[in-house]
Amino acid sequence: MARILVAGCGYVGGALASQLVAAGHAVFGLKRRPEGLPAGVAPLAADLADRASLEAALAGVALPIDVVVYAAAADAGDDDAYRRAYVDGLRNLLGALRARGAAPRHVFFTSSTAVYAQDDGAVVDETSETAPADFRGARMLEAERVLAASGWPVTSLRLGGIYGPGRTRMIESVRSGRASIRPGPPRWGNRIHRDDAAGALAHLVALALRGEPLPPLLVGVDDEPADEAVVLRWIASQLGVGEPPVREEPAEPGARGARRAGSNKRCSNARLRATGYRFRHPSFREGYAAALTAP
Ligand SMILES: NC(=O)c1ccc[n+]([C@@H]2O[C@H](COP(=O)([O-])OP(=O)(O)OC[C@H]3O[C@@H](n4cnc5c(N)ncnc54)[C@H](OP(=O)(O)O)[C@@H]3O)[C@@H](O)[C@H]2O)c1
């Protein structure tokens, strides 16, 4: 049994915490409002933006803290919120752990494929250029550097778009008739089901606890980058509704409903798979199937 801290214990962190509890570990779930954490997770109330609150919370946690997973997310979609949540929050937590005398065997950070600006359908992996198009990717990269500078063994897992129970925006857009298809060449998107984001992290935690070396960077997406039009048409066929209409003009970047620059790329999960992880939902089809049949 290991002692594991999940900082930012929300959608992914909570699912991970559940899996870790089921595997027999002692799990601490840190968030500002820790009510309603999964069964068996010890709640820690603290604000990652406030180093003193972290030190106070960690003072109540006996050592060792074997593994730390940082899975907090920004409250808002602006640069300040991103800096607070990813850069400052991670720096504060690492500092508070050090002040506590903790020496984790591994620290994980849930980064994002937003660090890649490639927008031409290119295949990208951990060796690809990172020149983020906006502050989202830039702050994630900054946080990855903060993590790498910790001196502890670390892994940043660059997650694609997370979906799963309660996060079925695409299905709802097709069901409601709001969805439309962008004309022109494929627009490649990359996603991962919540249970695979959590599952991959649980798998990596297990490897770290066995003392196996892990790469400092991993891309966390499913096996199949998918053209958005293909996904929308597949959902429509499953729902038995008409295909979403093709828009008359390509949406201008920045227009309402347009996808942000940097969203047209094909992320490879080969390195993650090489660690031995096998996806429960290898593509959007398996992942959305459960949601489509849910009442
Ligand atoms: N959503 C996506 O498509 C996507 C894509 C790529 C990467 N990611 C990354 O994946 C990770 C997990 O995302 P998620 O969807 O699971 O996020 P989420 O559901 O929003 O959970 C984030 C958790 O962080 C906690 N938190 C936020 N600010 C905090 C603070 N200052 N102090 C303490 N706790 C704080 C929140 O709880 P309280 O409010 O109670 O504090 C919340 O439970 C994030 O790092 C995100 O950036 C997400």
The ligand as a MOL file (V3000), in Angstrom:
LIG
                    3D

  0  0  0     0  0            999 V3000
M  V30 BEGIN CTAB
M  V30 COUNTS 48 52 0 0 0
M  V30 BEGIN ATOM
M  V30 1 N -10.9120 19.0830 -19.8190 0
M  V30 2 C -10.1220 18.7740 -20.8240 0
M  V30 3 O -10.5760 18.5020 -21.9460 0
M  V30 4 C -8.6260 18.7380 -20.6040 0
M  V30 5 C -7.7710 18.5810 -21.6900 0
M  V30 6 C -6.4110 18.5130 -21.4520 0
M  V30 7 C -5.8930 18.5780 -20.1700 0
M  V30 8 N -6.7520 18.7370 -19.1160 0 CHG=1
M  V30 9 C -6.2110 18.8160 -17.7620 0
M  V30 10 O -6.6430 17.6930 -17.0330 0
M  V30 11 C -6.6840 18.0150 -15.6580 0
M  V30 12 C -7.9470 17.5230 -15.0110 0
M  V30 13 O -9.0650 18.1680 -15.5890 0
M  V30 14 P -10.5050 17.9430 -14.9850 0
M  V30 15 O -11.4430 18.0390 -16.1070 0
M  V30 16 O -10.5040 16.7340 -14.1140 0 CHG=-1
M  V30 17 O -10.6630 19.2440 -14.0600 0
M  V30 18 P -11.8420 19.5750 -13.0230 0
M  V30 19 O -12.9070 18.5830 -13.0540 0
M  V30 20 O -12.1920 20.9920 -13.2190 0
M  V30 21 O -11.1240 19.3670 -11.6270 0
M  V30 22 C -10.1440 20.2140 -11.1780 0
M  V30 23 C -10.1530 20.1700 -9.6550 0
M  V30 24 O -9.1500 21.0770 -9.2220 0
M  V30 25 C -9.6110 21.6830 -8.0340 0
M  V30 26 N -8.9900 22.9830 -7.9750 0
M  V30 27 C -9.0530 23.9810 -8.8930 0
M  V30 28 N -8.3960 25.0510 -8.4420 0
M  V30 29 C -7.9010 24.7150 -7.2260 0
M  V30 30 C -7.1560 25.4070 -6.2490 0
M  V30 31 N -6.7670 26.6760 -6.4210 0
M  V30 32 N -6.8350 24.7690 -5.1110 0
M  V30 33 C -7.2200 23.4930 -4.8900 0
M  V30 34 N -7.9300 22.7800 -5.7870 0
M  V30 35 C -8.2740 23.3970 -6.9290 0
M  V30 36 C -11.1240 21.7920 -8.1780 0
M  V30 37 O -11.7810 21.6100 -6.9260 0
M  V30 38 P -12.2330 22.8700 -5.9970 0
M  V30 39 O -12.9850 23.7930 -6.9070 0
M  V30 40 O -13.0230 22.2480 -4.8890 0
M  V30 41 O -10.9470 23.4660 -5.5050 0
M  V30 42 C -11.4690 20.5920 -9.0580 0
M  V30 43 O -11.9560 19.5330 -8.2850 0
M  V30 44 C -6.4620 19.5190 -15.5640 0
M  V30 45 O -5.1200 19.7740 -15.2280 0
M  V30 46 C -6.7430 19.9780 -16.9570 0
M  V30 47 O -6.0850 21.1500 -17.2820 0
M  V30 48 C -8.0820 18.8180 -19.3070 0
M  V30 END ATOM
M  V30 BEGIN BOND
M  V30 1 1 1 2
M  V30 2 2 2 3
M  V30 3 1 2 4
M  V30 4 1 4 5
M  V30 5 2 4 48
M  V30 6 2 5 6
M  V30 7 1 6 7
M  V30 8 2 7 8
M  V30 9 1 8 9
M  V30 10 1 8 48
M  V30 11 1 9 10
M  V30 12 1 9 46
M  V30 13 1 10 11
M  V30 14 1 11 12
M  V30 15 1 11 44
M  V30 16 1 12 13
M  V30 17 1 13 14
M  V30 18 2 14 15
M  V30 19 1 14 16
M  V30 20 1 14 17
M  V30 21 1 17 18
M  V30 22 2 18 19
M  V30 23 1 18 20
M  V30 24 1 18 21
M  V30 25 1 21 22
M  V30 26 1 22 23
M  V30 27 1 23 24
M  V30 28 1 23 42
M  V30 29 1 24 25
M  V30 30 1 25 26
M  V30 31 1 25 36
M  V30 32 1 26 27
M  V30 33 1 26 35
M  V30 34 2 27 28
M  V30 35 1 28 29
M  V30 36 1 29 30
M  V30 37 2 29 35
M  V30 38 1 30 31
M  V30 39 2 30 32
M  V30 40 1 32 33
M  V30 41 2 33 34
M  V30 42 1 34 35
M  V30 43 1 36 37
M  V30 44 1 36 42
M  V30 45 1 37 38
M  V30 46 2 38 39
M  V30 47 1 38 40
M  V30 48 1 38 41
M  V30 49 1 42 43
M  V30 50 1 44 45
M  V30 51 1 44 46
M  V30 52 1 46 47
M  V30 END BOND
M  V30 END CTAB
M  END
